[in-house]
Amino acid sequence: MKPGIKIRLASFAAILISISLPTIAQPSSAPQDGIVFRNTITGEALDTNEGKPGGRDTPAVKEFFKTGKNLYIDDKSCLRNGESLFLTSCSGCHGHLAEGKVGPGLNDNYWTYPLNTEDTGLFSTIFGGANGMMGPHYEDLNPDEMLQVIAWVRHLYTGPVKDAAWLNETQKKNYTPFKEGEVQAKDAKGQCKPLDN
């Protein structure tokens, strides 16, 4: 092979590598300027466009995908919905008060998956599943519904408030855990419309 051809081939190979590396490093399924949600077990990037339609264009989901902050944490209208969604999709394994049954408890400060102390970690576990019987829920809950479930799970928390990483300092001062028998008002005002039955 002629020396000029070797140099051109080497240059061409370097160009191909430099073009393809950013594509490999940045998964296309994640927002370019936001959080990359990863499977709790494998670490693979999750494609949040998959699954149940809807619930991806609400202000709360857009903020969560960008910053990891769940705007529904102490919104009564979202807690109302989150309770209903939790009872339908989660309580069979985690218990009605998230005390744990077949699946682990979610209402104390012990986390089977430590990343679940952050809402982004809990979202990833709900969306993509985990070990054992915890399958992915992206087919039966859309991202907005998942944020409402997370808000409800956080409302059931009975551990030390200082360990509630999902609450800001003001929320920690005002936090009161769910008391059995407490009912969320059906007409609670807030960011979440009542669920369709």
Contact map, one row per residue, 1 for C-alpha under 8 A:
11101100000000000000000000000000000000000000000000000000000000000000000000000000000000000000000000000000000000000000000000000000000000000000000000000000000000000000000000000000000000000000000000000
11111100000000000000000000000000000000000000000000000000000000000000000000000000000000000000000000000000000000000000000000000000000000000000000000000000000000000000000000000000000000000000000000000
11111110000000000000000000000000000000000000000000000000000000000000000000000000000000000000000000000000000000000000000000000000000000000000000000000000000000000000000000000000000000000000000000000
01111111000000000000000000000000000000000000000000000000000000000000000000000000000000000000000000000000000000000000000000000000000000000000000000000000000000000000000000000000000000000000000000000
11111111100000000000000000000000000000000000000000000000000000000000000000000000000000000000000000000000000000000000000000000000000000000000000000000000000000000000000000000000000000000000000000000
11111111110000000000000000000000000000000000000000000000000000000000000000000000000000000000000000000000000000000000000000000000000000000000000000000000000000000000000000000000000000000000000000000
00111111111000000000000000000000000000000000000000000000000000000000000000000000000000000000000000000000000000000000000000000000000000000000000000000000000000000000000000000000000000000000000000000
00011111111100000000000000000000000000000000000000000000000000000000000000000000000000000000000000000000000000000000000000000000000000000000000000000000000000000000000000000000000000000000000000000
00001111111110000000000000000000000000000000000000000000000000000000000000000000000000000000000000000000000000000000000000000000000000000000000000000000000000000000000000000000000000000000000000000
00000111111111000000000000000000000000000000000000000000000000000000000000000000000000000000000000000000000000000000000000000000000000000000000000000000000000000000000000000000000000000000000000000
00000011111111100000000000000000000000000000000000000000000000000000000000000000000000000000000000000000000000000000000000000000000000000000000000000000000000000000000000000000000000000000000000000
00000001111111110000000000000000000000000000000000000000000000000000000000000000000000000000000000000000000000000000000000000000000000000000000000000000000000000000000000000000000000000000000000000
00000000111111111000000000000000000000000000000000000000000000000000000000000000000000000000000000000000000000000000000000000000000000000000000000000000000000000000000000000000000000000000000000000
00000000011111111100000000000000000000000000000000000000000000000000000000000000000000000000000000000000000000000000000000000000000000000000000000000000000000000000000000000000000000000000000000000
00000000001111111110000000000000000000000000000000000000000000000000000000000000000000000000000000000000000000000000000000000000000000000000000000000000000000000000000000000000000000000000000000000
00000000000111111111000000000000000000000000000000000000000000000000000000000000000000000000000000000000000000000000000000000000000000000000000000000000000000000000000000000000000000000000000000000
00000000000011111111100000000000000000000000000000000000000000000000000000000000000000000000000000000000000000000000000000000000000000000000000000000000000000000000000000000000000000000000000000000
00000000000001111111110000000000000000000000000000000000000000000000000000000000000000000000000000000000000000000000000000000000000000000000000000000000000000000000000000000000000000000000000000000
00000000000000111111111000000000000000000000000000000000000000000000000000000000000000000000000000000000000000000000000000000000000000000000000000000000000000000000000000000000000000000000000000000
00000000000000011111111100000000000000000000000000000000000000000000000000000000000000000000000000000000000000000000000000000000000000000000000000000000000000000000000000000000000000000000000000000
00000000000000001111111110000000000000000000000000000000000000000000000000000000000000000000000000000000000000000000000000000000000000000000000000000000000000000000000000000000000000000000000000000
00000000000000000111111111000000000000000000000000000000000000000000000000000000000000000000000000000000000000000000000000000000000000000000000000000000000000000000000000000000000000000000000000000
00000000000000000011111111110000000000000000000000000000000000000000000000000000000000000000000000000000000000000000000000000000000000000000000000000000000000000000000000000000000000000000000000000
00000000000000000001111111100000000000000000000000000000000000000000000000000000000000000000000000000000000000000000000000000000000000000000000000000000000000000000000000000000000000000000000000000
00000000000000000000111111100000000000000000000000000000000000000000000000000000000000000000000000000000000000000000000000000000000000000000000000000000000000000000000000000000000000000000000000000
00000000000000000000011111110001000000000000000000000000000000000000000000000000000000000000000000000000000000000000000000000000000000000000000000000000000000000000000000000000000000000000000000000
00000000000000000000001111111100000000000000100000000000000000000000000000000000000000000000000000000000000000000000000000000000000000000000000000000000000000000000000000000000000000000000000000000
00000000000000000000001001111111000000000000000000000000000000000000000000000000000000000000000000000000000000000000000000000000000000000000000000000000000000000000000000000000000000000000000000000
00000000000000000000000000111110000000000000111110000000000000000000000000000000000000000000000000000000000000000000000000000000000000000000000000000000000000000000000000000000000000000000000000000
00000000000000000000000000111111011110000000111100000000000000000000000000000000000000000000000000000000000000000000000000000000000000000000000000000000000000000000000000000000000000000000000000000
00000000000000000000000000011111111100000000000000000000000000001100000000000000000000000000000000000000000000000000000000000000000000000000000000000000000000000000000000000000000000000000000000000
00000000000000000000000001010111110000000000000000000000000000000000000000000000000000000000000000000000000000000000000000000000000000000000000000000000000000000000000000000000000000000000000000000
00000000000000000000000000000011111000000000000000000000000000000100000000000000000000000000000000000000000000000000000000000000000000000000000000000000000000000000000000000000000000000000000000000
00000000000000000000000000000111111100000000000000000000000000001110000000000000000000000000000000000000000000000000000000000000000000000000000000000000000000000000000000000000000000000000000000000
00000000000000000000000000000110111110000000000000000000000000001111000000000000000000000000000000000000000000000000000000000000000000000000000000000000000000000000000000000000000000000000000000000
00000000000000000000000000000110011111000000110000000000000000000000000000000000000000000000000000000000000000000000000000000000000000000000000000000000000000000000000000000000000000000000000000000
00000000000000000000000000000100001111100000110000000000000000000000000000000000000000000000000000000000000000000000000110010000000000000000000000000000000000000000000000000000000000000000000000000
00000000000000000000000000000000000111110111110000000000000000000000000000000000000000000000000000000000000000000000000000010000000000000000000000000000000000000000000000000000000000000000000000000
00000000000000000000000000000000000011111111110000000000000000000000000000000000000000000000000000000000000000000000000000011001110000000000000000000000000000000000000000000000000000000000000000000
00000000000000000000000000000000000001111110000000000000000000000000000000000000000000000000000000000000000000001000000010011001110000000000000000000000000000000000000000000000000000000000000000000
00000000000000000000000000000000000000111110000000000000000000000000000000000000000000000000000000000000000000000000000000000000011000000000000000000000000000000000000000000000000000000000000000000
00000000000000000000000000000000000001111111000000000000000000000000000000000000000000000000000000000000000000000000000000000000000000000000000000000000000000000000000000000000000000000000000000000
00000000000000000000000000000000000001111111100000000000000000000000000000000000000000000000000000000000000000000000000000000000000000000000000000000000000000000000000000000000000000000000000000000
00000000000000000000000000000000000001100111110000000000000000000000000000000000000000000000000000000000000000000000000000000000000000000000000000000000000000000000000000000000000000000000000000000
00000000000000000000000000101100000111100011111000000000000000000000000000000000000000000000000000000000000000000000000000000000000000000000000000000000000000000000000000000000000000000000000000000
00000000000000000000000000001100000111100001111100000000000000000000000000000000000000000000000000000000000000000000000000010001000000000000000000000000000000000000000000000000000000000000000000000
00000000000000000000000000001100000000000000111111000000000000000000000000000000000000000000000000000000000000000000000000000000000000000000000000000000000000000000000000000000000000000000000000000
00000000000000000000000000001100000000000000011111100000000000000000000000000000000000000000000000000000000000000000000000000000000000000000001000000000000000000000000000000000000000000000000000000
00000000000000000000000000001000000000000000001111100000000000000000000000000000000000000000000000000000000000000000000000000000000000000000000000000000000000000000000000000000000000000000000000000
00000000000000000000000000000000000000000000001111110000000000000000000000000000000000000000000000000000000000000000000000000000000000000100000000000000000000000000000000000000000000000000000000000
00000000000000000000000000000000000000000000000111111000000000000000000000000000000000000000000000000000000000000000000000000000000000000111110000000000000000000000000000000000000000000000000000000
00000000000000000000000000000000000000000000000001111100000000000000000000000000000000000000000000000000000000000000000000000000000000000111110000000000000000000000000000000000000000000000000000000
00000000000000000000000000000000000000000000000000111110000000000000000000000000000000000000000000000000000000000000000000000000000000000000010000000000000000000000000000000000000000000000000000000
00000000000000000000000000000000000000000000000000011111100000000000000000000000000000000000000000000000000000000000000000000000000000000000010000000000000000000000000000000000000000000000000000000
00000000000000000000000000000000000000000000000000001111110010000000000000000000000000000000000000000000000000000000000000000000000000000000011110000000000000000000000000000000000000000000000000000
00000000000000000000000000000000000000000000000000000111110011000000000000000000000000000000000000000000000000000000000000000000000000000000011100000000000000000000000000000000000000000000000000000
00000000000000000000000000000000000000000000000000000111111011000000000000000000000000000000000000000000000000000000000000000000000000000000000000000000000000000000000000000000000000000000000000000
00000000000000000000000000000000000000000000000000000011111111000000000000000000000000000000000000000000000000000000000000000000000000000000000100000000000000000000000000000000000000000000000000000
00000000000000000000000000000000000000000000000000000000111111100000000000000000000000000000000000000000000000000000000000000000000000000000000000000000000000000000000000000000000000000000000000000
00000000000000000000000000000000000000000000000000000000011111110000011100000000000000000000000000000000000000000000000000000000000000000000000100000000000000000000000000000000000000000000000000000
00000000000000000000000000000000000000000000000000000011111111111000010000000000000000000000000000000000000000000000000000000000000000000000001100100000000000000000000000000000000000000000000000000
00000000000000000000000000000000000000000000000000000001111111111100000000000000000000000000000000000000000000000000000000000000000000000000000000000000000000000000000000000000000000000000000000000
00000000000000000000000000000000000000000000000000000000001111111111111000000000000000000000000000000000000000000000000000000000000000000000000000000000000000000000000000000000000000000000000000000
00000000000000000000000000000000000000000000000000000000000111111111111000000000000000000000000000000000000000000000000000000000000000000000000000000000000000000000000000000000000000000000000000000
00000000000000000000000000000010011000000000000000000000000011111111000000000000000000000000000000000000000000000000000000000000000000000000000000000000000000000000000000000000000000000000000000000
00000000000000000000000000000010111000000000000000000000000001111111000000000000000000000000000000000000000000000000000000000000000000000000000000000000000000000000000000000000000000000000000000000
00000000000000000000000000000000011000000000000000000000000000111111100000000000000000000000000000000000000000000000000000000000000000000000000000000000000000000000000000000000000000000000000000000
00000000000000000000000000000000001000000000000000000000000000111111110000000000000000000000000000000000000000000000001100000000000000000000000000000000000000000000000000000000000000000000000000000
00000000000000000000000000000000000000000000000000000000000000110011111000000000000000000000000000000000000000000000001000000000000000000000000000000000000000000000000000000000000000000000000000000
00000000000000000000000000000000000000000000000000000000000110110001111110000000000000000000000000000000000000000000001000000000000000000000000000100010000000000000000000000000000000000000000000000
00000000000000000000000000000000000000000000000000000000000100110000111111100000000000000000000000000000000000000000000000000000000000000000000000000000000000000000000000000000000000000000000000000
00000000000000000000000000000000000000000000000000000000000100000000011111100110000000000000000000000000000000000000000000000000000000000000000000110010000000000000000000000000000000000000001000000
00000000000000000000000000000000000000000000000000000000000000000000011111100110000000000000000000000000000000000000000000000000000000000000000000010111011000000000001000000000000000000000000000000
00000000000000000000000000000000000000000000000000000000000000000000001111110110000000000000000000000000000000000000000000000000000000000000000000000010001000000000000000000000000000000000000000000
00000000000000000000000000000000000000000000000000000000000000000000001111111110000000000000000000000000000000000000000000000000000000000000000000000000000000000000000000000000000000000000011000000
00000000000000000000000000000000000000000000000000000000000000000000000001111111000000000000000000000000000000000000000000000000000000000000000000000000000000000000000000000000000000011001110000000
00000000000000000000000000000000000000000000000000000000000000000000000000111111100000000000000000000000000000000000000000000000000000000000000000000000000000000000000000000000000000011111111111000
00000000000000000000000000000000000000000000000000000000000000000000000111111111110000000000000000000000000000000000000000000000000000000000000000010011000000000000000000000000000000000000011110000
00000000000000000000000000000000000000000000000000000000000000000000000111111111111000000000000000000000000000000000000000000000000000000000000000011011001000000000000000000000000000010000000000000
00000000000000000000000000000000000000000000000000000000000000000000000000011111111100000000000000000000000000000000000000000000000000000000000000000000000000000000000000000000000000011101000000000
00000000000000000000000000000000000000000000000000000000000000000000000000001111111110000000000000000000000000000000000000000000000000000000000000011000000000000000000000000000000000000000000101100
00000000000000000000000000000000000000000000000000000000000000000000000000000111111111000000000000000000000000000000000000000000000000000000000010111111000000000000000000000000000000000000000000000
00000000000000000000000000000000000000000000000000000000000000000000000000000011111111100000000000000000000000000000000000000000000000000000000000001001000000000000000000000000000000000000000000000
00000000000000000000000000000000000000000000000000000000000000000000000000000001111111110000000000000000000000000000000000000000000000000000000000000000000000000000000000000000000000000000000000000
00000000000000000000000000000000000000000000000000000000000000000000000000000000111111111100000000000000000000000000000000000000000000000000000010011000000000000000000000000000000000000000000000000
00000000000000000000000000000000000000000000000000000000000000000000000000000000011111111110000000000000000000000000000000000000000000000000000000001001100000000000000000000000000000000000000000000
00000000000000000000000000000000000000000000000000000000000000000000000000000000001111111111000100000000000000000000000000000000000000000000000000000000000000000000000000000000000000000000000000000
00000000000000000000000000000000000000000000000000000000000000000000000000000000000111111111000000000000000000000000000000000000000000000000000000000000000000000000000000000000000000000000000000000
00000000000000000000000000000000000000000000000000000000000000000000000000000000000011111111000000000000000000000000000000000000000000000001000000000000000000000000000000000000000000000000000000000
00000000000000000000000000000000000000000000000000000000000000000000000000000000000011111111111000000000000000000000000000000000000000000000000000000000000000000000000000000000000000000000000000000
00000000000000000000000000000000000000000000000000000000000000000000000000000000000001111111111111000000000000000000000000000000000000000000000000000000000000000000000000000000000000000000000000000
00000000000000000000000000000000000000000000000000000000000000000000000000000000000000111111111100001000000000000000000000000000000000000000000000000000000000000000000000000000000000000000000000000
00000000000000000000000000000000000000000000000000000000000000000000000000000000000000000111111000011111000000000000000000000000000000000000000000000000000000000000000000000000000000000000000000000
00000000000000000000000000000000000000000000000000000000000000000000000000000000000000000111111111111111110000000000000000000000000000000000000000000000000000000000000000000000000000000000000000000
00000000000000000000000000000000000000000000000000000000000000000000000000000000000000000111111111111000100000000000000000000000000000000000000000000000000000000000000000000000000000000000000000000
00000000000000000000000000000000000000000000000000000000000000000000000000000000000000100011011111100000000000000000000000000000000000000000000000000000000000000000000000000000000000000000000000000
00000000000000000000000000000000000000000000000000000000000000000000000000000000000000000010011111100000001000000000000000000000000000000000000000000000000100000000000000000000000000000000000000000
00000000000000000000000000000000000000000000000000000000000000000000000000000000000000000010011111110000111000000000000000000000000000000000000000000000100100000000000000000000000000000000000000000
00000000000000000000000000000000000000000000000000000000000000000000000000000000000000000000011111111001111000000000000000000000000000000000000000000000000000000000000000000000000000000000000000000
00000000000000000000000000000000000000000000000000000000000000000000000000000000000000000000111001111111110000000000000000000000000000000000000000000000000000000000000000000000000000000000000000000
00000000000000000000000000000000000000000000000000000000000000000000000000000000000000000001111000111111100000000000000000000000000000000000000000000000000000000000000000000000000000000000000000000
00000000000000000000000000000000000000000000000000000000000000000000000000000000000000000000110000011111000000000000000000000000000000000000000000000000000000000000000000000000000000000000000000000
00000000000000000000000000000000000000000000000000000000000000000000000000000000000000000000110000011111100000000000000000000000000011000000000000000000000000000000000000000000000000000000000000000
00000000000000000000000000000000000000000000000000000000000000000000000000000000000000000000110000111111110000010000000000000000000000000000000000000000000000000000000000000000000000000000000000000
00000000000000000000000000000000000000000000000000000000000000000000000000000000000000000000011001111011111100000000000000000000000000000000000000000000000000000000000000000000000000000000000000000
00000000000000000000000000000000000000000000000000000000000000000000000000000000000000000000010001110001111101100000000000000000000000000000000000000000100010000000000000000000000000000000000000000
00000000000000000000000000000000000000000000000000000000000000000000000000000000000000000000000011100000111110000000000000000000000000000000000000000000110111100000000000000000000000000000000000000
00000000000000000000000000000000000000000000000000000000000000000000000000000000000000000000000000000000111111100000000000000000000000000000000000000000000011100000000000000000000000000000000000000
00000000000000000000000000000000000000000000000000000000000000000000000000000000000000000000000000000000001111100000000000000000000000000000000000000000000011110011000000000000000000000000000000000
00000000000000000000000000000000000000000000000000000000000000000000000000000000000000000000000000000000010111110000000000000000000000000000000000000000000000000000000000000000000000000000000000000
00000000000000000000000000000000000000000000000000000000000000000000000000000000000000000000000000000000010111111101100000000000000000000000000000000000000000000000000000000000000000000000000000000
00000000000000000000000000000000000000000000000000000000000000000000000000000000000000000000000000000001000001111100000000000000000000000000000000000000000000000000000000000000000000000000000000000
00000000000000000000000000000000000000010000000000000000000000000000000000000000000000000000000000000000000000111111000000000000000000000000000000000000000000000000000000000000000000000000000000000
00000000000000000000000000000000000000000000000000000000000000000000000000000000000000000000000000000000000000111111100000000000000000000000000000000000000000000000000000000000000000000000000000000
00000000000000000000000000000000000000000000000000000000000000000000000000000000000000000000000000000000000000001111110111000000000000000000000000000000000000000000000000000000000000000000000000000
00000000000000000000000000000000000000000000000000000000000000000000000000000000000000000000000000000000000000101111111111101000000000000000000000000000000000000000000000000000000000000000000000000
00000000000000000000000000000000000000000000000000000000000000000000000000000000000000000000000000000000000000100111111011000000000000000000000000000000000000000001110000000000000000000000000000000
00000000000000000000000000000000000000000000000000000000000000000000000000000000000000000000000000000000000000000011111111000000000000000000000000000000000000000000110000000000000000000000000000000
00000000000000000000000000000000000000000000000000000000000000000001110000000000000000000000000000000000000000000001111111100000000000000000000000000100000000000000010000000000000000000000000000000
00000000000000000000000000000000000010000000000000000000000000000001000000000000000000000000000000000000000000000011011111110000000000000000000000000000000000000000000000000000000000000000000000000
00000000000000000000000000000000000010010000000000000000000000000000000000000000000000000000000000000000000000000011111111111000000000000000000000000000000000000000000000000000000000000000000000000
00000000000000000000000000000000000000000000000000000000000000000000000000000000000000000000000000000000000000000011111111111100000000000000000000000100000000000000000000000000000000000000000000000
00000000000000000000000000000000000000000000000000000000000000000000000000000000000000000000000000000000000000000001001111111110000000000000000001100100000000000000000000000000000000000000000000000
00000000000000000000000000000000000011110000010000000000000000000000000000000000000000000000000000000000000000000000000111111111100000000000000000000000000000000000000000000000000000000000000000000
00000000000000000000000000000000000000110000000000000000000000000000000000000000000000000000000000000000000000000001000011111111110000010000000000000000000000000000000000000000000000000000000000000
00000000000000000000000000000000000000000000000000000000000000000000000000000000000000000000000000000000000000000000000001111111100000011100000001000000000000000000000000000000000000000000000000000
00000000000000000000000000000000000000000000000000000000000000000000000000000000000000000000000000000000000000000000000000111111100000011100001001000000000000000000000000000000000000000000000000000
00000000000000000000000000000000000000110000010000000000000000000000000000000000000000000000000000000000000000000000000000011111110000111100000000000000000000000000000000000000000000000000000000000
00000000000000000000000000000000000000110000000000000000000000000000000000000000000000000000000000000000000000000000000000011111111001111000000000000000000000000000000000000000000000000000000000000
00000000000000000000000000000000000000111000000000000000000000000000000000000000000000000000000000000000000000000000000000001001111111110000000000000000000000000000000000000000000000000000000000000
00000000000000000000000000000000000000001000000000000000000000000000000000000000000000000000000000000000000000000000000000000000111111100000000000000000000000000000000000000000000000000000000000000
00000000000000000000000000000000000000000000000000000000000000000000000000000000000000000000000000000000000000000000000000000000011111100000000000000000000000000000000000000000000000000000000000000
00000000000000000000000000000000000000000000000000000000000000000000000000000000000000000000000000000010000000000000000000000000011111100000000000000000000000000000000000000000000000000000000000000
00000000000000000000000000000000000000000000000000000000000000000000000000000000000000000000000000000010000000000000000000000000111111110000000000000000000000000000000000000000000000000000000000000
00000000000000000000000000000000000000000000000000000000000000000000000000000000000000000000000000000000000000000000000000000001111111111000000000000000000000000000000000000000000000000000000000000
00000000000000000000000000000000000000000000000000000000000000000000000000000000000000000000000000000000000000000000000000001111110001111110000000000000000000000000000000000000000000000000000000000
00000000000000000000000000000000000000000000000000000000000000000000000000000000000000000000000000000000000000000000000000000111100000111111100000000000000000000000000000000000000000000000000000000
00000000000000000000000000000000000000000000000001110000000000000000000000000000000000000000000000000000000000000000000000000111000000011111111000000000000000000000000000000000000000000000000000000
00000000000000000000000000000000000000000000000000110000000000000000000000000000000000000000000000000000000000000000000000000000000000011111110000000000000000000000000000000000000000000000000000000
00000000000000000000000000000000000000000000000000110000000000000000000000000000000000001000000000000000000000000000000000000000000000001111110000000000000000000000000000000000000000000000000000000
00000000000000000000000000000000000000000000000000110000000000000000000000000000000000000000000000000000000000000000000000000000000000001111111111000000000000000000000000000000000000000000000000000
00000000000000000000000000000000000000000000000000111111000000000000000000000000000000000000000000000000000000000000000000000000000000000111111111000000000000000000000000000000000000000000000000000
00000000000000000000000000000000000000000000000100000011000010000000000000000000000000000000000000000000000000000000000000000010000000000100111111100000000000000000000000000000000000000000000000000
00000000000000000000000000000000000000000000000000000011010110000000000000000000000000000000000000000000000000000000000000000000000000000000111111110000000000000000000000000000000000000000000000000
00000000000000000000000000000000000000000000000000000010000000000000000000000000010010000000000000000000000000000000000000000000000000000000111111111000000000000000000000000000000000000000000000000
00000000000000000000000000000000000000000000000000000000000000000000000000000000000000000000000000000000000000000000000000100110000000000000111111111100000000000000000000000000000000000000000000000
00000000000000000000000000000000000000000000000000000000000010000000010100000000010000000000000000000000000000000000000000100000000000000000001111111110000000000000000000000000000000000000000000000
00000000000000000000000000000000000000000000000000000000000000000000000110000110110010000000000000000000000000000000000000000000000000000000000111111111000000000000000000000000000000000000000000000
00000000000000000000000000000000000000000000000000000000000000000000000000000010111011000000000000000000000000000000000000000000000000000000000011111111100000000000000000000000000000000000000000000
00000000000000000000000000000000000000000000000000000000000000000000000010000000010000000000000000000000000000000000001001100000000000000000000001111111110000000000000000000000000000000000000000000
00000000000000000000000000000000000000000000000000000000000000000000010111000110010000000000000000000000000000000000000000000000000000000000000000111111111000000000000000000000000000000000000000000
00000000000000000000000000000000000000000000000000000000000000000000000010000110011001000000000000000000000000000000000000000000000000000000000000011111111100000000000000000000000000000000000000000
00000000000000000000000000000000000000000000000000000000000000000000000000000000000001000000000001000000011000000000000000000000000000000000000000001111111110000000000000000000000000000000000000000
00000000000000000000000000000000000000000000000000000000000000000000000010000000000000000000000000000000001000000000000000000000000000000000000000000111111110000000010000000000000000000000000000000
00000000000000000000000000000000000000000000000000000000000000000000000011000010000000000000000000000000000000000000000000000000000000000000000000000011111110000000000000000000110000000000000000000
00000000000000000000000000000000000000000000000000000000000000000000000000000000000000000000000011000000001000000000000000000000000000000000000000000001111111000000000000000000110000000000000000000
00000000000000000000000000000000000000000000000000000000000000000000000000000000000000000000000000000000011110000000000000000000000000000000000000000000111111100000000000000000110000000000000000000
00000000000000000000000000000000000000000000000000000000000000000000000000000000000000000000000000000000001110000000000000000000000000000000000000000000000111110000000000000000100000000000000000000
00000000000000000000000000000000000000000000000000000000000000000000000000000000000000000000000000000000001110000000000000000000000000000000000000000000000011111011000000000000000000000000000000000
00000000000000000000000000000000000000000000000000000000000000000000000000000000000000000000000000000000000010000000000000000000000000000000000000000000000001111111000000000000000000000000000000000
00000000000000000000000000000000000000000000000000000000000000000000000000000000000000000000000000000000000000000000000000000000000000000000000000000000000000111111000000010010000000000000000000000
00000000000000000000000000000000000000000000000000000000000000000000000000000000000000000000000000000000000000000000000000000000000000000000000000000000000000011111100000010000000000000000000000000
00000000000000000000000000000000000000000000000000000000000000000000000000000000000000000000000000000000000010000000000000000000000000000000000000000000000000111111100000000000000000000000000000000
00000000000000000000000000000000000000000000000000000000000000000000000000000000000000000000000000000000000010000000100000000000000000000000000000000000000000111111111000010000000000000000000000000
00000000000000000000000000000000000000000000000000000000000000000000000000000000000000000000000000000000000000000000110000000000000000000000000000000000000000000111111100000000000000000000000000000
00000000000000000000000000000000000000000000000000000000000000000000000000000000000000000000000000000000000000000000111000000000000000000000000000000000010000000001111100000000000000000000000000000
00000000000000000000000000000000000000000000000000000000000000000000000010000000000000000000000000000000000000000000000000000000000000000000000000000000000000000001111111110000000000000000000000000
00000000000000000000000000000000000000000000000000000000000000000000000000000000000000000000000000000000000000000000000000000000000000000000000000000000000000000000111111110000000000000000000000000
00000000000000000000000000000000000000000000000000000000000000000000000000000000000000000000000000000000000000000000000000000000000000000000000000000000000000000000001111111000000000000000000000000
00000000000000000000000000000000000000000000000000000000000000000000000000000000000000000000000000000000000000000000000000000000000000000000000000000000000000000000001111111100000000000000000000000
00000000000000000000000000000000000000000000000000000000000000000000000000000000000000000000000000000000000000000000000000000000000000000000000000000000000000000000001111111110000000000000000000000
00000000000000000000000000000000000000000000000000000000000000000000000000000000000000000000000000000000000000000000000000000000000000000000000000000000000000001101001111111110000000000000000000000
00000000000000000000000000000000000000000000000000000000000000000000000000000000000000000000000000000000000000000000000000000000000000000000000000000000000000000000000011111110000000000000000000000
00000000000000000000000000000000000000000000000000000000000000000000000000000000000000000000000000000000000000000000000000000000000000000000000000000000000000000000000001111111000000000000000000000
00000000000000000000000000000000000000000000000000000000000000000000000000000000000000000000000000000000000000000000000000000000000000000000000000000000000000001000000000111111100000000000000000000
00000000000000000000000000000000000000000000000000000000000000000000000000000000000000000000000000000000000000000000000000000000000000000000000000000000000000000000000000000111110000000000000000000
00000000000000000000000000000000000000000000000000000000000000000000000000000000000000000000000000000000000000000000000000000000000000000000000000000000001111000000000000000011111000000000000000000
00000000000000000000000000000000000000000000000000000000000000000000000000000000000000000000000000000000000000000000000000000000000000000000000000000000001110000000000000000001111101000000000000000
00000000000000000000000000000000000000000000000000000000000000000000000000000000000000000000000000000000000000000000000000000000000000000000000000000000000000000000000000000000111111000000000000000
00000000000000000000000000000000000000000000000000000000000000000000000000000000000000000000000000000000000000000000000000000000000000000000000000000000000000000000000000000000011111000000000000000
00000000000000000000000000000000000000000000000000000000000000000000000000000000000000000000000000000000000000000000000000000000000000000000000000000000000000000000000000000000001111100000000000000
00000000000000000000000000000000000000000000000000000000000000000000000000000000000000000000000000000000000000000000000000000000000000000000000000000000000000000000000000000000011111110000000000000
00000000000000000000000000000000000000000000000000000000000000000000000000000000000000000000000000000000000000000000000000000000000000000000000000000000000000000000000000000000000011111000000000000
00000000000000000000000000000000000000000000000000000000000000000000000000011011000000000000000000000000000000000000000000000000000000000000000000000000000000000000000000000000000001111101000000000
00000000000000000000000000000000000000000000000000000000000000000000000000011001000000000000000000000000000000000000000000000000000000000000000000000000000000000000000000000000000000111111000000000
00000000000000000000000000000000000000000000000000000000000000000000000000001001000000000000000000000000000000000000000000000000000000000000000000000000000000000000000000000000000000011111000001000
00000000000000000000000000000000000000000000000000000000000000000000000000001000000000000000000000000000000000000000000000000000000000000000000000000000000000000000000000000000000000001111100001000
00000000000000000000000000000000000000000000000000000000000000000000000000011001000000000000000000000000000000000000000000000000000000000000000000000000000000000000000000000000000000011111110000000
00000000000000000000000000000000000000000000000000000000000000000000000000011000000000000000000000000000000000000000000000000000000000000000000000000000000000000000000000000000000000000011111100000
00000000000000000000000000000000000000000000000000000000000000000000000000111100000000000000000000000000000000000000000000000000000000000000000000000000000000000000000000000000000000000001111110000
00000000000000000000000000000000000000000000000000000000000000000000000100101100000000000000000000000000000000000000000000000000000000000000000000000000000000000000000000000000000000000000111110000
00000000000000000000000000000000000000000000000000000000000000000000000000001100100000000000000000000000000000000000000000000000000000000000000000000000000000000000000000000000000000000000111111000
00000000000000000000000000000000000000000000000000000000000000000000000000001100000000000000000000000000000000000000000000000000000000000000000000000000000000000000000000000000000000000000011111100
00000000000000000000000000000000000000000000000000000000000000000000000000001000100000000000000000000000000000000000000000000000000000000000000000000000000000000000000000000000000000000110000111110
00000000000000000000000000000000000000000000000000000000000000000000000000000000100000000000000000000000000000000000000000000000000000000000000000000000000000000000000000000000000000000000000011111
00000000000000000000000000000000000000000000000000000000000000000000000000000000000000000000000000000000000000000000000000000000000000000000000000000000000000000000000000000000000000000000000001111
00000000000000000000000000000000000000000000000000000000000000000000000000000000000000000000000000000000000000000000000000000000000000000000000000000000000000000000000000000000000000000000000000111
